[in-house]
Every structure is written in C-alpha cells, then in structure tokens.
Amino acid sequence: MALDTIEALFAGLPNELILRSELRRLFRWLKDKGVTAIITGERGEGTLTRHGIEEYVSDAVIVLDHRISGQMATRRLRFVKYRGSLHGTDEYPFLIDEKGISIMPITSLGLDYSVSSDRISTGVPRLDGMLGGQGYYRGSSVLVSGTAGTGKSSLAAYFADATCRRGERCLYLAFEESQAQIIRNMRSIGLDLEPWVKKGLLKFHAARSTLYGLEMHLAVIHKLTNEYQPATVIMDPITNLSIVADESEVKSVMMRLVDFFKNRQITTLFTNLTHPGELETTTSGISSLMDSWLLLLSVESNGERNRIFHLLKSRGMAHSNQMREFLISDKGIDLADAYVGPGGVLTGSARVQQESQEKAAALEAQTELARRRCSLKRKRQVMEAQVAALQAEIASEEEELQTLLSQEEEKAEVAARERVELAALRKADAPTGKGA
C-alpha cells in the first residue's frame, strides 16, 4: 500500500492528540494485516515529520533532501533507521530521470578488486614503446596533465580511437567541448572519430561542469557506465569539477570513481589542466590515485614554443624515463627523441637545425673517409705496379744471367774438345793429370 501523503489523510482532524492517536491506530492496523506500506510525509519544524510521531512507529525511515550548494541543486537520500537490518547511514545522491531513480553510494569501494595483466595500446606506437612496448594495464587509471594547448585532448582522442579499433566501447565525458567540436578538431590531426560514433563504439557525453552539482555528476557517470558498459572511459578535463566543489569534495568523488572503474576492470584516462610553476601538481592531489601519470608541457626557446612529454610514473611495469618532444601534425602524434647537448635539451627548429648540422658533419666525414680510401687505393696500385716492374726486371736479369752461364759452360766444353783433338793430331801423350 502507498499513502501519499499522510498529512492529506488526516487533514480533517484539528486536534493534535486525536491525530496522533489515529496515526498509531493506522500503523498498528497495517502491521496486524501484514501489509507492506510506503507512507510519505512532509518534514516538520525541527522534526523529520510534521507530527513528530511517524518516524517512531515506522520500521524504516528514509529522508529525502533537495539541497542547494553553490547554486547547484542535488537530491540526497538517507536511511535514518531500518529495524532488523544492516544499512548505510550516509547520505546518497540520487537521480530522477525518464528511466526512474538511480541511487549512488558516496563511500569508496573496498581495495579487494581483481587486477589484470592484459595490456592495451595507448594509440601512439612510440608511447607504447615507452611503456614496455605494450601500453597501459587493462583496468588501470591514467592521468594526463599539462598546461593549456599541450595536446592532452589529442592524446585522449587517440586512446579512444585505439579502443574502438579493438572493437571495444569507449565512453568520452567532455566538460569543455561538444561532440561535434571534438570530432572536427581531431580531423585536423589525422583522426576521424565519427565512424566509431556511428558504429556505436564511441559515445560522447558533453556537459558543462556547472550543469549540476558534483554528486549529480557522479550519479550521471554511474548511470551512463551501467547503461553503455564501456571498456574504457575518458574524462576531459577533471579540472572543471573544482568549479562546483572544493578540493576535498573533488578528491572524494575522484576516489569513488577510480574505485568504481577498477572494480569493473574499466581503463580510465583523466586529463588535468596545470599552470606554469605547478607542473607536477594535480587537482586536489589525485596523482596518488593514478597508476600512470603522463606530463605534457610547453617550452619556449629560440622564439618558438614546443611541446615536451614526460612519463612520470607507470606502476607495475618497466618504462622509459627519457623526455620526448611531443609532435602534433596533420599525420597524427609522434614522440621524437629530444636532442641533449652541451647547451641542454633542444626542441623544435633548434633540434632540426642541430640534426642538420650533425648530418652535414657526418656527410663531410664520410666524404673525407671515401677520399682517403681512394687515395690509399691509388697508392697501393702504384706500389703494386712498381713491385711488379722490379720483379719483372729481376726476372729478366736472372734469365740473362742464366743464359750467360749456359753459354760459358758450352764454350768450356767446346774448348775441352778442341784440346783433345789437337793433342791427338800432335800424337801427344795422354794427359796424366799432372802438370808438365
């Protein structure tokens, strides 16, 4: 049974004592009949109800409150009592829309959720390489912080694109730009997100942070997540939430969101706007809640501004500690090796100029090396020719000498024969081998 409202039922009883007696009789009769009744009542002055008795005879009392803070209205619900049952005693924000009532817990979930060893791509190949070659852990929380114009939203968009390419769903919560504006802007860096929206793999929820209060934002995010069932969620940027609440409330909501997403193994990417001089600080100090923290900053040198990328931390994996130059063009995002020299880190045109000088010096060195090799080759050929000529000359002289020796031997033999013949003609004695 539903009685809405109890004041209207007993409006004809002017006597307060009689009215209270009838209220007791009504509640006792409902309990005797075993009827489950939901009774609504208006709040009284200093009491939960106008007559101040209903909350004592009821088994459960729920207080609804419509509170305005900073010109933002939020509906809240609180269980004052619930006999025979354990129940939460905190205030819970709730949302009323075309699909009914959604109630969100305000306390953070326990730290007993499971974790995954699966890795998912960041959408930027060189960033995957800096994260051990495989990207983020599935179900982890990633923070991208940086000053204005450093490319935080571009990095988030490439992460959304990588999610959709795997056939998974991505929920993009935008607090600064509309869906059409994000899609148009991303086309300028070689990324078209519209096909993913048409396929139902990418869902945008664009709303100003000032649209409603912080707790209502939390309720809406829970509702969208439960309905859409995404694999990844992007919040761009979380800095805007500080407009509608103070830092402690923002950190409380962020803690509940991080635990909510981790319990569902949803990988989340948050962008955070920082200011010069506060580069390694975040909204409400939420960096400790994050598993990976990427920092983008703008550096001015040689009359131009260039983007620098730092990977400050990434829990549970080996990762690079090197700075990179963050390049955005019509072909997409790239992380170039920053030149480190005697004058420090060079980026932009200074890096290009230094690389050109190094290439010219390397080319000059290669040319000199090639020239010396040719000179050495020519010297070797001349030397080899000279050695060959000397060897030919020696061979010729050796041949001539051999010829002379042969001629002398032949002459000696002829002379010996002639002496023998001459002796025979003279009838001389045969030689005895001794001198005459």
C-alpha positions as CSV (number, residue, x, y, z in Angstrom):
1,M,0.0,0.0,0.0
2,A,1.2,3.5,-0.8
3,L,-0.1,6.5,1.2
4,D,0.9,9.9,-0.4
5,T,0.7,11.9,1.8
6,I,-0.1,11.1,5.4
7,E,-1.0,14.8,6.0
8,A,-3.7,14.7,3.4
9,L,-5.3,11.6,5.0
10,F,-5.7,13.3,8.4
11,A,-6.2,16.9,7.4
12,G,-9.7,16.9,8.8
13,L,-8.6,16.2,12.4
14,P,-7.9,19.6,14.1
15,N,-7.0,18.0,17.5
16,E,-3.3,17.1,17.7
17,L,-3.9,14.4,20.3
18,I,-6.6,12.7,18.3
19,L,-4.5,12.9,15.2
20,R,-1.6,11.2,16.9
21,S,-3.9,8.5,18.3
22,E,-5.3,7.8,14.8
23,L,-1.7,7.6,13.4
24,R,-0.9,4.9,15.9
25,R,-4.1,3.0,15.2
26,L,-3.3,3.2,11.4
27,F,0.2,1.9,11.7
28,R,-0.9,-0.9,14.2
29,W,-3.7,-1.9,11.8
30,L,-1.3,-2.1,8.8
31,K,1.1,-4.3,10.8
32,D,-1.6,-6.6,12.0
33,K,-2.9,-7.1,8.5
34,G,0.7,-7.8,7.2
35,V,0.5,-5.0,4.7
36,T,3.8,-3.5,3.4
37,A,3.1,0.2,3.3
38,I,5.1,3.1,1.9
39,I,3.9,6.3,3.5
40,T,5.1,9.8,2.5
41,G,5.1,12.7,4.8
42,E,6.2,16.3,4.9
43,R,9.1,17.4,7.0
44,G,8.3,19.4,10.2
45,E,9.9,22.2,12.0
46,G,12.9,20.6,13.8
47,T,11.5,17.1,13.3
48,L,11.6,14.5,10.5
49,T,7.8,14.6,10.0
50,R,5.2,17.3,10.7
51,H,3.6,15.4,13.6
52,G,6.8,14.0,15.0
53,I,5.5,10.5,15.6
54,E,5.6,8.7,12.3
55,E,9.3,8.0,12.5
56,Y,9.0,6.3,15.8
57,V,6.2,3.9,14.8
58,S,7.7,3.1,11.4
59,D,10.1,0.2,10.8
60,A,12.1,2.1,8.3
61,V,12.5,5.9,7.8
62,I,14.0,7.4,4.7
63,V,14.7,11.1,4.5
64,L,14.8,12.8,1.1
65,D,16.5,16.2,0.8
66,H,16.9,18.6,-2.1
67,R,19.9,20.6,-1.2
68,I,21.4,23.7,-3.0
69,S,25.1,24.3,-2.7
70,G,26.8,26.9,-4.8
71,Q,23.6,27.4,-6.8
72,M,23.7,23.7,-7.7
73,A,20.8,21.5,-6.5
74,T,21.4,17.9,-5.6
75,R,18.8,15.3,-4.4
76,R,20.0,13.2,-1.5
77,L,18.7,10.2,0.4
78,R,19.4,8.9,3.9
79,F,18.2,5.9,5.9
80,V,17.5,7.2,9.4
81,K,16.6,3.8,10.6
82,Y,15.8,0.3,9.3
83,R,14.8,-2.2,12.0
84,G,16.3,-5.7,11.8
85,S,18.7,-4.9,9.0
86,L,22.1,-3.5,8.5
87,H,22.0,-0.4,6.4
88,G,24.1,2.5,5.2
89,T,23.8,5.7,7.4
90,D,25.4,8.1,4.9
91,E,23.7,10.5,2.5
92,Y,23.4,9.1,-1.0
93,P,22.8,11.3,-4.1
94,F,20.0,10.1,-6.4
95,L,18.9,10.9,-9.9
96,I,15.4,11.1,-11.2
97,D,15.0,10.8,-15.0
98,E,12.9,9.2,-17.7
99,K,14.2,5.7,-16.6
100,G,13.4,6.0,-13.0
101,I,15.5,6.6,-9.8
102,S,19.2,5.9,-9.6
103,I,21.0,5.9,-6.2
104,M,24.7,6.2,-6.0
105,P,26.9,5.3,-2.9
106,I,29.2,8.1,-1.7
107,T,31.6,5.8,0.1
108,S,34.6,4.4,-1.8
109,L,34.6,0.7,-2.6
110,G,37.0,-1.7,-1.0
111,L,40.5,-2.3,-2.2
112,D,39.9,-6.0,-2.9
113,Y,39.2,-5.8,-6.6
114,S,41.0,-8.1,-9.1
115,V,43.6,-6.8,-11.4
116,S,44.5,-7.8,-15.0
117,S,47.9,-8.4,-16.6
118,D,46.5,-7.7,-20.1
119,R,47.9,-4.6,-21.8
120,I,46.1,-2.3,-24.2
121,S,47.5,0.2,-26.7
122,T,47.7,3.9,-26.0
123,G,47.0,4.7,-29.6
124,V,50.5,6.1,-30.1
125,P,53.1,3.5,-31.1
126,R,56.1,5.3,-29.6
127,L,54.3,5.8,-26.3
128,D,53.5,2.0,-26.2
129,G,57.3,1.5,-26.7
130,M,58.0,3.8,-23.7
131,L,55.6,1.6,-21.6
132,G,57.5,-1.6,-22.2
133,G,56.2,-1.9,-25.8
134,Q,52.7,-2.9,-24.8
135,G,50.8,0.1,-23.4
136,Y,48.6,0.5,-20.3
137,Y,47.4,-2.3,-18.0
138,R,43.7,-3.0,-18.5
139,G,41.6,-1.6,-15.7
140,S,44.3,0.9,-14.7
141,S,43.8,4.7,-14.2
142,V,45.8,7.1,-16.3
143,L,46.4,10.8,-15.7
144,V,47.4,13.1,-18.5
145,S,48.3,16.6,-17.1
146,G,49.7,19.6,-18.7
147,T,49.4,23.3,-19.5
148,A,46.9,24.6,-22.0
149,G,47.5,23.7,-25.6
150,T,49.9,20.9,-25.0
151,G,47.8,18.1,-26.5
152,K,46.0,16.4,-23.6
153,S,42.7,16.0,-25.5
154,S,44.6,14.8,-28.6
155,L,46.3,12.1,-26.6
156,A,42.9,11.2,-25.1
157,A,41.3,11.0,-28.6
158,Y,44.0,8.6,-29.9
159,F,43.4,6.4,-26.9
160,A,39.6,6.4,-27.7
161,D,40.5,5.5,-31.3
162,A,42.7,2.6,-30.2
163,T,39.9,1.3,-28.0
164,C,37.4,1.4,-30.9
165,R,39.9,-0.3,-33.3
166,R,39.9,-3.3,-30.9
167,G,36.1,-3.5,-31.2
168,E,35.6,-2.3,-27.7
169,R,33.4,0.6,-26.4
170,C,34.7,3.9,-25.2
171,L,32.7,6.5,-23.1
172,Y,34.0,10.0,-23.6
173,L,32.9,12.5,-20.9
174,A,33.7,16.0,-22.2
175,F,33.3,19.0,-19.9
176,E,34.6,21.7,-22.2
177,E,33.8,20.8,-25.9
178,S,30.8,19.5,-27.7
179,Q,30.9,16.2,-29.6
180,A,30.8,17.9,-33.0
181,Q,33.7,20.2,-32.0
182,I,35.9,17.4,-30.7
183,I,35.3,15.3,-33.9
184,R,36.0,18.4,-36.1
185,N,39.2,19.3,-34.2
186,M,40.6,15.7,-34.3
187,R,40.3,15.6,-38.0
188,S,43.0,18.3,-38.2
189,I,45.5,15.8,-36.7
190,G,44.6,12.9,-39.0
191,L,42.0,11.3,-36.7
192,D,38.3,10.7,-37.7
193,L,36.2,9.6,-34.7
194,E,32.8,9.9,-36.4
195,P,32.7,6.4,-37.9
196,W,33.2,5.0,-34.4
197,V,30.2,7.1,-33.2
198,K,28.0,5.7,-36.0
199,K,29.1,2.2,-35.2
200,G,28.1,2.6,-31.5
201,L,31.7,2.0,-30.3
202,L,32.2,5.6,-29.1
203,K,29.7,7.5,-27.0
204,F,30.1,11.2,-26.1
205,H,28.5,12.8,-23.1
206,A,29.2,16.5,-23.3
207,A,28.1,18.8,-20.5
208,R,29.4,21.8,-18.6
209,S,30.5,21.0,-15.1
210,T,28.2,23.8,-13.9
211,L,25.2,22.0,-15.2
212,Y,24.6,20.3,-11.9
213,G,26.4,19.5,-8.6
214,L,29.3,17.2,-8.0
215,E,27.2,14.4,-6.6
216,M,24.9,14.6,-9.6
217,H,27.9,14.3,-11.9
218,L,28.8,11.1,-10.1
219,A,25.3,9.8,-10.4
220,V,25.2,10.5,-14.1
221,I,28.6,8.9,-14.7
222,H,27.5,5.7,-12.8
223,K,24.3,5.7,-14.8
224,L,26.0,6.1,-18.2
225,T,28.6,3.4,-17.3
226,N,25.9,0.9,-16.3
227,E,23.9,1.5,-19.4
228,Y,26.7,1.7,-22.0
229,Q,29.1,-0.9,-20.5
230,P,32.3,0.6,-21.9
231,A,35.8,-0.9,-21.8
232,T,37.5,2.5,-21.4
233,V,36.3,5.9,-20.1
234,I,37.8,9.3,-20.8
235,M,37.1,12.3,-18.6
236,D,38.3,15.6,-20.2
237,P,39.2,17.5,-18.1
238,I,38.6,16.8,-14.4
239,T,39.9,20.2,-13.5
240,N,36.5,21.7,-14.3
241,L,34.9,19.8,-11.4
242,S,36.7,22.1,-9.0
243,I,34.3,24.9,-10.1
244,V,31.3,23.2,-8.5
245,A,33.0,21.9,-5.3
246,D,36.1,22.4,-3.1
247,E,39.2,20.3,-3.4
248,S,38.3,17.8,-0.7
249,E,35.0,17.0,-2.3
250,V,36.5,16.7,-5.7
251,K,39.1,14.2,-4.4
252,S,36.4,12.2,-2.6
253,V,34.4,11.9,-5.8
254,M,37.5,11.0,-7.8
255,M,38.4,8.3,-5.3
256,R,35.0,6.8,-5.6
257,L,35.1,7.0,-9.4
258,V,38.6,5.3,-9.6
259,D,37.4,2.5,-7.3
260,F,34.2,2.1,-9.2
261,F,36.0,1.8,-12.5
262,K,38.7,-0.5,-11.1
263,N,36.1,-2.9,-9.7
264,R,34.7,-3.1,-13.2
265,Q,38.1,-3.5,-15.0
266,I,37.4,-0.3,-16.9
267,T,40.6,1.5,-18.1
268,T,40.2,5.2,-17.4
269,L,42.1,8.2,-18.7
270,F,41.7,11.6,-17.0
271,T,43.1,14.9,-18.3
272,N,44.1,17.6,-15.9
273,L,44.9,21.2,-16.6
274,T,48.0,22.6,-14.8
275,H,49.6,26.0,-14.7
276,P,53.1,27.2,-15.2
277,G,55.1,26.7,-12.0
278,E,52.7,23.9,-10.9
279,L,53.5,21.3,-13.5
280,E,53.8,18.3,-11.1
281,T,50.7,19.1,-9.1
282,T,47.2,18.0,-9.8
283,T,43.6,18.9,-8.9
284,S,43.1,18.0,-5.3
285,G,46.3,15.9,-5.3
286,I,44.7,13.0,-7.1
287,S,48.0,11.8,-8.7
288,S,48.5,9.3,-5.9
289,L,45.3,7.5,-7.1
290,M,46.7,7.1,-10.6
291,D,48.6,4.1,-12.0
292,S,50.2,6.0,-14.8
293,W,51.0,9.7,-15.0
294,L,51.9,11.5,-18.2
295,L,53.0,15.1,-18.2
296,L,52.9,17.5,-21.2
297,L,54.4,20.9,-21.0
298,S,55.2,23.8,-23.4
299,V,58.8,25.1,-23.6
300,E,59.7,28.4,-25.1
301,S,63.1,28.7,-26.9
302,N,64.6,30.4,-29.9
303,G,61.4,32.4,-30.4
304,E,59.0,29.4,-30.6
305,R,57.1,27.2,-28.3
306,N,57.5,23.4,-28.4
307,R,55.8,20.5,-26.5
308,I,57.8,18.2,-24.2
309,F,56.5,14.8,-23.0
310,H,57.4,13.2,-19.6
311,L,56.4,9.8,-18.3
312,L,56.4,10.4,-14.6
313,K,55.3,7.0,-13.4
314,S,53.6,3.8,-14.5
315,R,53.1,1.3,-11.8
316,G,53.9,-2.4,-12.3
317,M,56.0,-2.1,-15.5
318,A,59.4,-1.1,-16.7
319,H,59.1,2.3,-18.5
320,S,61.2,4.9,-20.1
321,N,62.5,7.9,-18.1
322,Q,63.6,9.8,-21.1
323,M,62.0,13.1,-22.2
324,R,60.5,13.2,-25.7
325,E,59.4,16.0,-28.0
326,F,55.6,15.8,-28.4
327,L,54.9,16.4,-32.1
328,I,51.3,17.0,-33.4
329,S,50.8,17.3,-37.2
330,D,48.1,16.5,-39.8
331,K,49.6,13.0,-39.8
332,G,49.0,12.4,-36.1
333,I,51.0,12.3,-32.9
334,D,54.7,11.3,-32.7
335,L,57.2,11.3,-29.9
336,A,60.6,12.4,-31.2
337,D,63.9,11.9,-29.4
338,A,64.9,15.2,-27.8
339,Y,68.5,16.3,-28.6
340,V,70.6,16.6,-25.5
341,G,73.8,18.6,-25.9
342,P,76.1,20.9,-24.1
343,G,73.5,23.6,-24.2
344,G,70.8,21.4,-22.7
345,V,67.7,19.9,-24.4
346,L,67.0,21.2,-27.9
347,T,63.5,21.0,-29.4
348,G,61.7,22.3,-32.4
349,S,63.7,24.2,-35.0
350,A,66.7,24.1,-32.8
351,R,66.6,20.3,-32.7
352,V,66.1,20.2,-36.5
353,Q,69.0,22.6,-37.1
354,Q,71.3,20.7,-34.8
355,E,70.3,17.4,-36.5
356,S,71.0,19.0,-39.9
357,Q,74.4,20.2,-38.7
358,E,75.2,16.7,-37.4
359,K,74.0,15.1,-40.7
360,A,76.2,17.6,-42.6
361,A,79.2,16.8,-40.4
362,A,78.6,13.1,-40.8
363,L,78.3,13.5,-44.5
364,E,81.6,15.5,-44.6
365,A,83.3,12.9,-42.5
366,Q,82.1,10.1,-44.8
367,T,83.2,12.1,-47.9
368,E,86.7,12.6,-46.4
369,L,86.9,9.0,-45.5
370,A,85.9,8.0,-49.0
371,R,88.6,10.4,-50.4
372,R,91.3,8.9,-48.2
373,R,90.2,5.4,-49.2
374,C,90.5,6.3,-52.9
375,S,93.9,7.9,-52.3
376,L,95.2,4.8,-50.4
377,K,93.9,2.6,-53.1
378,R,95.7,4.5,-55.8
379,K,98.9,4.4,-53.7
380,R,98.5,0.7,-53.3
381,Q,98.0,0.3,-57.0
382,V,101.1,2.4,-57.8
383,M,103.2,0.5,-55.3
384,E,102.0,-2.9,-56.6
385,A,102.9,-1.7,-60.2
386,Q,106.3,-0.7,-59.0
387,V,106.8,-4.0,-57.2
388,A,105.7,-5.9,-60.4
389,A,108.1,-3.9,-62.5
390,L,111.0,-4.6,-60.2
391,Q,110.1,-8.3,-60.1
392,A,110.0,-8.3,-63.9
393,E,113.4,-6.6,-64.1
394,I,114.9,-9.1,-61.6
395,A,113.4,-12.0,-63.6
396,S,114.8,-10.6,-66.8
397,E,118.3,-10.2,-65.3
398,E,118.1,-13.7,-63.8
399,E,117.2,-15.0,-67.2
400,E,120.1,-13.1,-68.8
401,L,122.5,-14.4,-66.2
402,Q,121.3,-18.0,-66.8
403,T,121.8,-17.5,-70.5
404,L,125.4,-16.3,-69.9
405,L,126.1,-19.2,-67.6
406,S,124.8,-21.6,-70.3
407,Q,127.0,-20.0,-72.9
408,E,130.1,-20.2,-70.7
409,E,129.5,-23.8,-70.0
410,E,129.1,-24.5,-73.7
411,K,132.3,-22.6,-74.5
412,A,134.2,-24.6,-71.9
413,E,133.0,-27.9,-73.4
414,V,133.9,-26.8,-76.9
415,A,137.4,-25.7,-75.7
416,A,138.0,-29.1,-74.0
417,R,137.0,-31.0,-77.1
418,E,139.3,-28.9,-79.3
419,R,142.3,-29.5,-76.9
420,V,141.7,-33.2,-77.1
421,E,141.5,-33.1,-80.9
422,L,144.7,-31.0,-81.1
423,A,146.6,-33.4,-78.8
424,A,145.6,-36.3,-81.0
425,L,146.9,-34.5,-84.1
426,R,150.2,-33.9,-82.3
427,K,150.4,-37.5,-81.1
428,A,150.9,-36.3,-77.7
429,D,150.8,-38.4,-74.6
430,A,147.5,-38.9,-72.9
431,P,147.2,-36.4,-70.1
432,T,148.3,-37.8,-66.7
433,G,146.5,-35.4,-64.6
434,K,149.9,-33.8,-63.5
435,G,151.4,-30.7,-64.7
436,A,154.3,-30.8,-67.3
